[in-house]
Amino acid sequence: MMKWSDGPAARRYRIRTGGFMGVYVALNVAAILGAFDRLEGPGAWALALAVSILIIGQIWATLALMNESDEFVRALTAKQFIVAAGVAMGLFCGWGFAESYAEAPHAPGWIVYALFWAMFGVTSPFIKSTR
């Protein structure tokens, strides 16, 4: 019996995600190691845009997985995606209010992406039904 994770949609998802996230990690590691320290103006904006496009690409890969999967996997993944997004937005907004009202240290906006995937990993095992 074939599991959904062995199917062609899942394989395409892994390839797409690997490609987008491989370049994303490479660019960010290069930035951390100082490869772009002298970048300014349009070059710095281009780097920020490139990293953002990779994030959009990975989100597209997830949406494509939903589109290319059977009805159950589509509904289950959508529910997991929506719950994770809601939890991540709630937590990030809560931190933003803590910054505004309680002098909490600043969290950069890009951290919400990592928070979303962390919440996807934490919440998904508890979401096993499409109801």
Residue, then its C-alpha position, 0 to 999 in steps of 0.5 A: m500500500m502506497k502512502w500519500s508521502d510516497g506519491p508523485a505530488a509529495r516527491r515534487y513537493r520535496i524537490r521544490t522545497g529542497g530547491f527553494m530552501g537550499v538557495y534560501v539557506a545558502l544566501n543566509v549562511a553567506a550573509i551571516l559569514g559576511a559575503f554581503d557586508r559591503l552590499e548597500g543600496p540597490g544591491a542590498w534591496a536585491l538580496a532582500l527581494a531574492v530571499s523573499i522570493l525564495i520564501i514565496g516559492q516555498i509557500w507556493a510549493t506547499l500550495a502546489l502540494m495541496n492542489e496536486s494531492d487527493e481530497f483528503v491530503r488537500a483538506l488535511t494540509a490546508k487545515q494544518f497550514i491555516v492553524a499554524a498560520g493563525v498560531a504564528m500570527g497570534l504569537f508574533c502579534g502578541w510579541g509585537f504588543a509586548e514590544s510596544y507596551a512592555e519594552a520587550p526586545h525587538a523581533p525582526g519581521w522575518i522571524v514570523y516565517a520560521l515561527f510559522w513552520a515551527m508551529f506547523g511542526v508542533t500543531s500538525p501531529f494533533i490535526k489528523s482529521t479534516r473535520 
